Amino acid sequence: MKNIKTFVAVIALSLVSSASFAQTITATASTLDGAEAQIAAKAKLAHSGYSITEAYAGNQVHMTARLTK
């Protein structure tokens, strides 16, 4: 029983620590290149990489990205 409790505690802590690093950033610009440049600049300020998770182009481009450590 002690092993199960320890296992559950380790799993819970690993989920909490990985969730604490996830951060989402957004940018709005008139072009895809402009929005990605803003995302790249924000990621650089955070000393992180980034992964674009969505982009929407209507009258303007709205882009969302997740920072990666």
N, C-alpha and C positions, 0 to 999 in steps of 0.2 A: 504494500500500500504506500509506503514511503517513496518508493521508486516512481510510482504513478504521480504522486503529488509533485515530486521534483521535476518530472518530465513536463507536466502541465505548466509549472511555473516557468521553466525555461522557454517553452513555446510562447507563453504569454509575453514574457519580456522581450523575446526576439521580435514579435509583432509590434510591440510598442516602440522599440528602438528604430525599426525600419520605417514606421509611419512618421516618426518625428523628423526624418530627413526629407520627406516628400514635401515639396513646395511648388505651388503653381504660380506662374506669372502670365500676364496678358499684355498685349500691345495692339494698338490700332493705328493704321496708316493708310495711305492711298494706294500702295502697291504691296505685293507679297514680299518683295525684297526689302522694302522699308520696314514692314512689320517684323520680318526676321532679323533685321539689323537692330531693331529695338530690343528684341528678345535676347540676341547675342550680347548686347551691351549690358542688359540687366544680369545675365548669367555671369558675365565677366566681373561685374561688381561684387557678385556673391561668391566669386572664386569657384564656380561650378560649371559643369557642362549642361546641356539642355537637350530635351527631346520634345519635338512639336507634337502635341496631342490632337489639335484641331485647328482648322483655319476656315474662315467664312469670308467670302467675297461678295459684297453687295455694292452699295455706293462707296463703302470703305472696306478695308480688310481688317478683320478681327482675328487675332491668333492667340492661342493658348499653348503654353509649354510647361513641362515638368522639369524642374532642376534636378540634376544628378550630381552626386558627390563622387 
